[in-house]
Amino acid sequence: MTSWQITRVFAGTLILISLLVGAPASPFYHSAYWLWLTAFVGANLLQSGLTKWCPMEIFMRKLGMRGGE
């Protein structure tokens, strides 16, 4: 997998987990404050799409992952 693929899988996983524990209708509900994580990840995805700059991808490349297009 390339760094951009891993970044998107990681972001999607964080969104799903935060919805699982943050949505009141979920059987795993913990606190509505978890929805702030969903908003944070979504804002970072929007920023990344507009600027083509993503700190997570930079971090992944420094760990040795190959870059994507």
Backbone as JSON, one array per atom type, in Angstrom:
{
  "sequence": "MTSWQITRVFAGTLILISLLVGAPASPFYHSAYWLWLTAFVGANLLQSGLTKWCPMEIFMRKLGMRGGE",
  "N": [[0.83, -1.18, 0.0], [0.37, 2.29, -0.62], [1.43, 5.48, 0.77], [-0.67, 7.34, 0.64], [-2.92, 5.71, 0.4], [-2.9, 4.29, 2.84], [-3.21, 6.44, 4.58], [-5.83, 7.29, 3.96], [-7.31, 5.0, 4.61], [-6.79, 4.91, 7.35], [-7.96, 7.37, 8.15], [-10.66, 6.88, 7.48], [-11.19, 4.74, 9.21], [-10.86, 5.99, 11.72], [-13.02, 7.79, 11.6], [-15.25, 6.06, 11.48], [-14.99, 4.68, 13.94], [-15.19, 6.81, 15.77], [-17.8, 7.62, 15.26], [-19.12, 5.34, 16.04], [-18.73, 5.28, 18.84], [-19.65, 7.77, 19.51], [-22.19, 8.41, 18.56], [-25.46, 8.74, 19.75], [-27.38, 6.75, 19.19], [-25.97, 4.45, 18.89], [-25.01, 1.15, 19.94], [-22.64, 1.08, 21.31], [-22.25, 3.48, 22.5], [-20.55, 6.14, 24.07], [-19.78, 8.88, 24.62], [-20.92, 12.02, 23.43], [-18.93, 13.75, 22.77], [-17.04, 12.46, 21.25], [-17.73, 12.9, 18.65], [-16.46, 15.17, 17.88], [-13.98, 14.29, 17.05], [-14.66, 13.1, 14.64], [-15.41, 15.39, 13.2], [-12.94, 16.73, 13.18], [-11.26, 14.98, 11.69], [-12.67, 14.98, 9.28], [-12.42, 17.72, 8.57], [-9.65, 17.83, 8.2], [-9.39, 16.1, 6.01], [-10.76, 17.59, 4.08], [-9.15, 19.92, 3.99], [-6.78, 18.72, 3.09], [-7.55, 17.83, 0.58], [-7.96, 20.25, -0.74], [-5.53, 21.65, -0.56], [-3.54, 19.86, -1.16], [-1.73, 18.98, 0.72], [-0.77, 17.01, 3.36], [-0.31, 16.21, 6.64], [-0.26, 13.62, 7.78], [0.44, 11.95, 5.63], [3.03, 12.86, 5.13], [4.27, 12.07, 7.5], [3.96, 9.27, 7.23], [5.57, 8.77, 4.99], [8.05, 9.42, 6.02], [8.34, 7.3, 7.7], [9.01, 5.39, 5.93], [7.21, 4.45, 4.05], [6.11, 4.06, 0.7], [5.45, 6.73, -1.56], [2.38, 7.95, -3.02], [0.33, 8.75, -5.89]],
  "CA": [[0.0, 0.0, 0.0], [1.1, 3.55, -0.63], [1.14, 6.35, 1.91], [-2.0, 7.96, 0.53], [-3.93, 4.69, 0.67], [-2.9, 4.04, 4.28], [-3.78, 7.63, 5.2], [-7.29, 7.28, 3.78], [-7.84, 3.89, 5.42], [-6.69, 5.36, 8.74], [-8.97, 8.4, 8.35], [-11.97, 6.23, 7.47], [-11.31, 3.96, 10.44], [-11.1, 6.93, 12.82], [-14.38, 8.32, 11.47], [-16.2, 5.01, 11.86], [-14.87, 4.42, 15.37], [-15.74, 7.94, 16.52], [-19.26, 7.56, 15.13], [-19.58, 4.2, 16.83], [-18.77, 5.61, 20.26], [-20.17, 9.11, 19.72], [-23.59, 8.55, 18.16], [-26.33, 8.26, 20.82], [-28.14, 5.57, 18.79], [-25.07, 3.31, 18.8], [-24.95, 0.31, 21.15], [-21.34, 1.3, 21.96], [-22.21, 4.91, 22.82], [-19.79, 6.53, 25.26], [-19.95, 10.31, 24.83], [-21.1, 12.77, 22.18], [-17.69, 14.47, 22.47], [-16.29, 11.71, 20.23], [-18.07, 13.43, 17.34], [-15.45, 16.17, 17.55], [-12.94, 13.59, 16.29], [-15.21, 12.98, 13.29], [-15.3, 16.71, 12.58], [-11.52, 17.02, 12.98], [-10.77, 14.17, 10.57], [-13.32, 15.51, 8.08], [-11.79, 19.0, 8.23], [-8.32, 17.54, 7.66], [-9.56, 15.55, 4.66], [-11.12, 18.72, 3.22], [-7.92, 20.71, 3.84], [-5.84, 17.95, 2.27], [-8.04, 17.83, -0.8], [-7.85, 21.58, -1.32], [-4.16, 22.15, -0.59], [-2.64, 18.76, -1.53], [-0.74, 18.85, 1.78], [-1.35, 16.18, 4.42], [0.72, 15.85, 7.62], [-0.21, 12.17, 7.98], [1.22, 11.36, 4.53], [4.44, 13.21, 5.37], [4.71, 11.18, 8.57], [4.06, 7.91, 6.69], [6.73, 8.71, 4.11], [9.25, 9.41, 6.88], [8.44, 5.95, 8.25], [9.5, 4.51, 4.89], [6.19, 4.05, 3.09], [6.3, 4.72, -0.6], [4.44, 7.75, -1.86], [1.4, 7.67, -4.06], [0.13, 9.85, -6.85]],
  "C": [[0.88, 1.25, 0.0], [0.68, 4.41, 0.55], [-0.24, 6.98, 1.82], [-3.12, 6.95, 0.78], [-4.04, 4.41, 2.18], [-3.52, 5.22, 5.02], [-5.29, 7.63, 5.1], [-7.96, 6.14, 4.55], [-7.85, 4.28, 6.89], [-7.76, 6.4, 9.06], [-10.37, 7.78, 8.39], [-12.21, 5.42, 8.72], [-11.59, 4.86, 11.63], [-12.52, 7.49, 12.78], [-15.4, 7.28, 11.93], [-16.16, 4.72, 13.36], [-15.48, 5.56, 16.17], [-17.26, 8.01, 16.39], [-19.83, 6.43, 15.97], [-19.7, 4.53, 18.32], [-19.37, 6.98, 20.55], [-21.62, 9.31, 19.36], [-24.5, 7.96, 19.24], [-27.12, 6.99, 20.46], [-27.28, 4.3, 18.75], [-25.11, 2.47, 20.08], [-23.65, 0.48, 21.93], [-21.15, 2.75, 22.38], [-21.44, 5.15, 24.13], [-20.03, 8.0, 25.59], [-20.09, 11.0, 23.47], [-19.85, 13.56, 21.82], [-16.83, 13.75, 21.43], [-16.6, 12.24, 18.83], [-17.14, 14.57, 16.92], [-14.29, 15.54, 16.77], [-13.39, 13.41, 14.84], [-15.06, 14.3, 12.54], [-13.85, 17.06, 12.27], [-10.95, 16.26, 11.78], [-11.38, 14.67, 9.26], [-12.71, 16.82, 7.63], [-10.39, 18.79, 7.65], [-8.39, 16.94, 6.27], [-9.91, 16.66, 3.67], [-9.89, 19.58, 2.94], [-6.93, 20.02, 2.93], [-6.26, 17.94, 0.81], [-7.86, 19.17, -1.49], [-6.4, 22.03, -1.49], [-3.14, 21.11, -1.07], [-1.48, 18.62, -0.55], [-1.38, 18.11, 2.94], [-0.24, 15.77, 5.39], [0.85, 14.35, 7.83], [0.61, 11.5, 6.87], [2.71, 11.67, 4.68], [5.03, 12.29, 6.43], [4.9, 9.75, 8.05], [5.28, 7.76, 5.79], [8.03, 8.69, 4.92], [9.43, 8.06, 7.55], [8.89, 4.93, 7.19], [8.46, 4.02, 3.91], [6.44, 4.75, 1.76], [5.14, 5.66, -0.87], [3.5, 7.31, -2.96], [1.27, 8.85, -4.99], [-1.04, 10.69, -6.49]]
}
